[in-house]
């Protein structure tokens, strides 16, 4: 089992990240839709959707939204909010399932670069390309690796809902690795997060091998221009040939 299959499907993942900023996520989508002019009732794919917080907001704006994720637990939670224009499925983002279909494919909140085999990055991009229609757009929201490495916090401990999380971080073999020890009711569990340390140049190289076209690189959720020295995010917006 790969790390993300175990960790993302664990209840402790949802406990640790339960306080993610919903207003920030919604504000980002508002800025995104100013940049990407979607038609009414557009078909939106939230690729690696987690529990579906971005999907829900896209749907609230009237779009026809499909959220997919590899985690059955996350999708089970997301399905509690399904409605006529909002559906969720368990799927692997490396494998396309609808060709030339979506007006927007969104891969948000650092949901890229999870795999041990870097060839899988190309599989994800090819999947995105295949599922976009001819007028479609894509957005990839990744961290600014250069700043993330410079400001890496080596270790911390936090208690949430009576559960103790001991977290260490390091850069190893081209990955940013987070080891997580969980102490809960006298039991100890170990998990890991591992994300490839992909720079803007890495993304340019990967995208150049596809028919995707970058319209802009942005550095924050208000879509300020990307600056490797100061930006918190690396957000890529584009279309295809």
C-alpha positions, 0 to 999 in steps of 0.5 A, a space after each residue: 500500500 502506498 503512503 497516500 492510500 493509508 494516510 488519506 484513508 485514515 481518520 487521523 488525516 481528517 483530524 489533523 487537517 480539520 481546520 482548513 480554511 473554507 473561506 480561503 478555498 472559496 475566495 481562491 475559486 472566486 479569483 480563479 473564475 475571474 481568470 477562467 471564464 466558465 460558461 453557466 453550468 460548466 462541467 467541472 472535475 475536482 481531481 483528488 477532491 478529498 472530502 469535497 470542499 472545493 467541489 461543494 463550492 463549485 456546485 453552489 455556483 451552479 456548475 455540474 461537478 464531479 469529484 474523484 479521489 483514491 480514498 474510499 473514506 474521503 469519498 464516503 464523507 463527500 457523498 453525504 453532500 451529493 446533490 443533482 449537480 454534485 457527484 463523487 467517485 473513487 478513482 485514480 487520477 492517473 487514469 482518465 475516465 471521460 474523454 473531451 468532456 470537462 470545461 475545467 479540471 482542477 487539481 487543488 491543494 498540493 494534490 500532485 507529485 505523490 508517486 514514487 515513480 516520476 513517470 506517474 506525473 506525466 500520467 496525471 497530466 495526460 489524464 487531465 489533457 484527455 478529460 478536458 474538452 477542446 475549450 477546457 481549462 486546467 488548474 494545478 495548485 501546488 506549493 512553492 517548493 523553494 520557499 517551503 524548503 527554506 522555511 521547513 519546520 523540522 519538528 512540532 507536536 500538537 494535540 487535537 481532540 485528545 489525539 497527539 500528533 508528533 510531526 517531523 519534516 525533512 527533504 530526502 531524495 527529491 521529496 519533502 517528507 513528513 513523518 507523523 506519529 499519532 498517539 491516541 488512547 494509549 495506542 501509537 500509529 505511524 504515517 507519512 506524507 511524501 510529496 515530490 519537491 517539484 519546482 516551476 522548471 520541473 512543471 514546465 518540463 513535464 507540461 512541455 511533453 503534453 499538449 497542455 499550454 500554460 496561460 500563467 503561473 501564479 503565487 497565491 490564492 489571489 492569483 498574484 504573479 509567481 515569485 520563487 522567493 516570496 510566493 507561498 503557492 505555485 498555481 498553474 492555469 492553462 488550456 490545451 492545443 
